Amino acid sequence: MDLTVVTYVVYLVISLALTVWVARTLSRNGRVFLADVLQGNEKLADAVNHLLVVGFYLVNLGFVTLYLKSADAVEHARGLFEALSVKVGVVLLVLGVMHLGNVYVLNKIRRRGIMEREQTPPVPPQGWTGPVDKGPGPGPLVTPATGA
């Protein structure tokens, strides 16, 4: 068997294993974060989590297969390790960038939800309890020019 083919096989095995491991880890641990982002809606969090995992697989496995071809033939063990290090390193960087992108987007959604919850008062206003003769607002404006 040609060393280039061995490089391809090892690259595919490592890349697929890493993609599956990262997807499962993010799915398992990201579910709690999604539930918080979606304000405790567990069914919606599970559905979004599943959709994110499917999209993650599609993008990463597509990238792994597109990045399979090597321009140079691998002729010795050193070339095998060098080709693998570049290919697996790029796959890891893509996985990391995708993860950070997902976290960024979900954090923006979470912050917007928190801001919306903070803008809603917990109880309706009960009225102002200041002096009766002054009313609820500040007194009349006095302008220095007119003295009134």
Salt bridges, closest charged atoms under 4 A:
ASP36 OD2 - ARG110 NE 2.49
GLU42 OE1 - ARG31 NH2 2.65
ASP46 OD1 - ARG31 NE 2.43
GLU82 OE2 - ARG78 NE 2.82
